[in-house]
Amino acid sequence: MEGGITESISYPVEFFNSLELSGLPSDKLRLKVGVPVLLIRSLDVPRLCIGTQLQITNVGPNDVRVTVMTDIAGRESVLIPRIPVIPKDLPSKFKR
């Protein structure tokens, strides 16, 4: 078994959490209700593309409810699920 589970066991979780890689967010994302945010990744939902202005209305363990702040959407409420980020340019695979 090349790589895989045995290779990942030799590294503690703290090591992976301490990695700061270009294009990869930190291990914890702290969101607050009422804060305006900009979407930095296109989603497969109508009107949710890069640069869409959103306002956080609810933060759950696996999703975030936001209100689309553009005039076209008319303050539509949308649920954004947790999206795992898996770097492809590292020898060991992990997700954040």
N, C-alpha and C positions, 0 to 999 in steps of 0.2 A: 504494500500500500504506500504509494508515493505521496508525501505530504500528509494530508488527512488528519485524523483525530490524534494520533500519537505525536505528530509534530506540534500541534497546537497546545497539547498538554504541557510541553516543556516551557511555555511562556505564560507568566501570570497575567490575569485580566488587567491588572494595573499597568502593565507594559503596553498593552494595546490601547488603553484609555489615555495614556500619556503621548501617543503618537499625534503629531500635528503635521498633516499632509496637505499639500496644495489641492484644493477642490473637495476636501473631505471635512465636514463639520466636526466640532468637538464632540466628545462622548455624551454630553448632556446639553439639551436645548431647554432653556427656561423661557416659557411664554407666560404673559400676563393678560388677563381679560381686559378688554378695552383698548389695547395697544394697536396702533395701525402698523401693518407689515406689508412688504412687497413680495410677491411670489417670485422665486428665483428658479423655478422648474416648471415646465409645461405639464399639465395634467390632462388626462383623457376625460375631461368634463367640459361641457360647453362654457365658453367665456373665461376659463381659467388657463391663462397662458403666462409666459414670462413677463413680469412687469405689472401684473394686475394688482391693484391696491385693495387690500383686505383689512378688516378689523376683527380681532379675535373676540368671540362672544362666549366660548366655553372650551375648556381644555380637559380632555379625558385621558385615560391611560393609553389608549390606542388610536385616538383620533382628536381632531380639533375642529370645532364649529366656528366658521367665519362668516362675516357679512361682506359681500362684494360691494366696494365703495364707488364703482363707476356709475355714471348716469344711465348708461344703456341697460345695465342689469336691474336697476330700480331697487337697490339695497337687498338683493337676494341672499338668503342664508344657504350656505353650502357646508357639507361635512367633508373634511379632508382626512383620509386614513393615514396611519403610520406607514412611511415608505422607507424600507431598509436601504442603506447605502452600502454597497459592496465594492471596494476598490479592486480594480482588475490588474493594476500594475505592480502588485506585491507578490512575493513568493508564497505567502500564507494567505488564505482566504478568511475573511471575517466580515461581519456586518455591524453597522452602527445604527 
